């Protein structure tokens, strides 16, 4: 078992395809995308899969990849889109998958 990071991104669904490309360009081997709903700084968001919905992207990766993706997202999207990112430690089996 190995200690890695989970980087979580909650953002507008309109960014789904671009975020997926960005994640891979910055070294992630994969990701999981689910619908998301909740209330935050920009108001209440429902979970419908339409232009106004939110997604939650989760990436299991090493610290270097986590930091690279986080910085890129901050520099590229934070000023123009509803987005938050957070990360935490996780212990995984079969770490070669990540």
LINSUL-V585964 format. One record per residue. RES is the residue in three letters. SS is DSSP state (H for helix, E for strand, - for the rest). PHI is phi in degrees with one decimal (NA if undefined). PSI is psi in radians with two decimals (* if undefined). Layout:
RES;SS;PHI;PSI  RES;SS;PHI;PSI
//
This chain:
UNK;-;NA;2.62  UNK;E;-136.2;2.60  UNK;E;-86.4;2.12  UNK;E;-129.6;-2.96  UNK;E;-117.5;2.63  UNK;E;-110.5;2.10  UNK;E;-99.9;2.16  UNK;E;-112.7;2.32  UNK;E;-122.4;2.21  UNK;E;-116.1;2.13  UNK;E;-155.1;-3.11  UNK;E;-71.6;2.41  UNK;H;-63.7;-0.41  UNK;H;-60.2;-0.37  UNK;H;-90.3;0.00  UNK;H;-52.2;-0.94  UNK;H;-64.8;-0.73  UNK;H;-67.7;-0.74  UNK;H;-61.8;-0.73  UNK;H;-59.0;-0.76  UNK;H;-63.9;-0.78  UNK;H;-60.9;-0.73  UNK;H;-59.9;-0.84  UNK;H;-67.1;-0.67  UNK;H;-62.1;-0.44  UNK;-;-100.3;0.29  UNK;-;103.9;-0.04  UNK;-;-75.5;2.51  UNK;-;-89.9;-0.25  UNK;-;-177.3;3.12  UNK;-;-163.4;2.88  UNK;E;-125.0;2.31  UNK;E;-119.3;2.25  UNK;E;-131.2;2.83  UNK;E;-73.9;2.74  UNK;E;-141.8;2.61  UNK;-;-144.3;2.77  UNK;E;160.2;-2.94  UNK;E;-132.1;2.37  UNK;E;-150.6;-2.74  UNK;-;-54.4;-0.63  UNK;-;-95.9;0.26  UNK;E;100.2;-2.97  UNK;E;-80.5;2.32  UNK;E;-123.4;2.33  UNK;-;-90.5;3.13  UNK;-;-104.6;0.20  UNK;-;-65.0;2.51  UNK;-;-83.9;1.21  UNK;-;-132.1;-3.04  UNK;-;-56.3;-0.57  UNK;-;-96.7;0.13  UNK;-;-88.8;3.03  UNK;E;-113.5;2.73  UNK;E;-124.5;2.77  UNK;E;-121.9;2.12  UNK;E;-110.8;2.24  UNK;E;-121.9;2.33  UNK;E;-130.0;2.20  UNK;E;-95.7;2.14  UNK;E;-158.9;3.04  UNK;-;-80.4;2.97  UNK;H;-60.6;-0.73  UNK;H;-60.5;-0.80  UNK;H;-66.6;-0.73  UNK;H;-56.8;-0.85  UNK;H;-66.2;-0.68  UNK;H;-64.8;-0.79  UNK;H;-65.7;-0.79  UNK;H;-58.4;-0.80  UNK;H;-64.5;-0.77  UNK;H;-60.0;-0.80  UNK;H;-62.5;-0.75  UNK;H;-59.1;-0.85  UNK;H;-69.4;-0.50  UNK;H;-98.9;-0.66  UNK;H;-118.1;-0.43  UNK;-;-59.4;-0.58  UNK;-;-73.4;-0.43  UNK;-;-116.2;-0.20  UNK;-;-133.0;2.68  UNK;-;-72.8;2.04  UNK;E;-157.1;2.40  UNK;E;-132.1;2.65  UNK;E;-133.6;2.58  UNK;E;-154.0;2.74  UNK;E;-139.1;2.77  UNK;E;-154.5;2.82  UNK;E;-75.7;2.56  UNK;E;-146.2;2.52  UNK;E;-103.4;2.23  UNK;E;-124.0;2.65  UNK;-;-95.7;2.75  UNK;-;54.1;0.88  UNK;H;-60.8;-0.32  UNK;H;-63.7;-0.28  UNK;H;-74.2;-0.28  UNK;-;-114.8;*
//
